[in-house]
Amino acid sequence: MTTRRSFLRWSAFAVSLSPVRSLFALPKSAAVKPIVVSTWDSGLAVNAAAWKVLKPGGYALDAVEESARSIESEISCCVGLGGNPDREGHVTLDACIMNEKYDCGSVAGLERILHPISVARKVMETTPHVMLIGEGAQQFAVANGFKLEEDKLSADAEKSYKEWLKKSEYKPLMNIEQQQGKTPKRAAGGPFAPNQFEDGSFNHDTMGTIAMDAKGRVSGSCTTSGMAFKMRGRIGDSPIIGAGLYVDGEVGAATSSGQGEEVIRLGGTHLVVEFMRNGATPMEACKKAVERLVKINPKKAKDFQVGFIAINLQGEVGAYSVNKGFSYAVTKADDGGKVFMAESYYK
């Protein structure tokens, strides 16, 4: 016989399970896969590089590495060796990579190496460590066959650096949509670069990519030249596992772009994944993380940008940002990819 007490006990048990059921409601075979998602509208070209691996059934980890390498190779772009230097004139690169098994690798403050993402993967696969930095990271790269590039700024970076030196002010921009009177720069005949303008000024220089392959394996990568004209030695969230990138093979993946100090403060992408683990959709998880971030200091949050993107094992995609202007690119099922504008806390 079902008593009121036993009914209440069963009800409480059912409620405790409901978030898990909502997250894994769809059978794995029904998941949207393969799929790749990248930050910003320039993520379309990055996704195309990943898709060449995903379409024939390749591994998501290989796909996200190729996506990062593709934008690192664009010397005229805002990510990689062509990016803006720190305030002492040195270009320093950060990158990390992670797969569904919690294997991860990272490099930070790396100089004169074209593909920091591949160095990060080499750290992951051949060392007992997760992160190498600075001179040690460079020594490791060279010892593993990576070419030491010429120590020279790209033409765009040199121009913007000389302009910056006139005032030496450190004031990161937020989004191109908020820069009145500025024309976004089109790089190499492709889409508008998300964070460089014709006058040489830059915003945040980060490309984050998350993907799920045909077998349901998730992986992610993040690569950056960091904030333009940062202090020598500054490291943002991009190379930090759990801040700029986090992947969990039982849940999904998340990455971020924007002011890295704020993402680090929150452990942002790990928080997004944990929200998904507890039943939130990718969109809800990104929104919850942003709300948590804004709660720390609402007045300060109006003046910086942070955006999160996430996917779960059903191939659902979500994004949310602190301020408006954060875009992201989604590619699936040979659709050529589409750019979306994330919803934001401040409208």
PyMOL commands that set and color helices and strands:
alter all, ss='L'
color gray80, all
select helices_A, chain A and resi 4-23+28-30+43-54+60-72+116-126+134-143+155-165+176-178+260-266+268-277+282-296+298-301
alter helices_A, ss='H'
color red, helices_A
select strands_A, chain A and resi 35-39+93-98+104-110+131-133+184-186+192-197+206-212+218-224+245-248+252-258+306-312+317-323+327-332+338-341+343-346
alter strands_A, ss='S'
color yellow, strands_A
deselect
rebuild
show_as cartoon
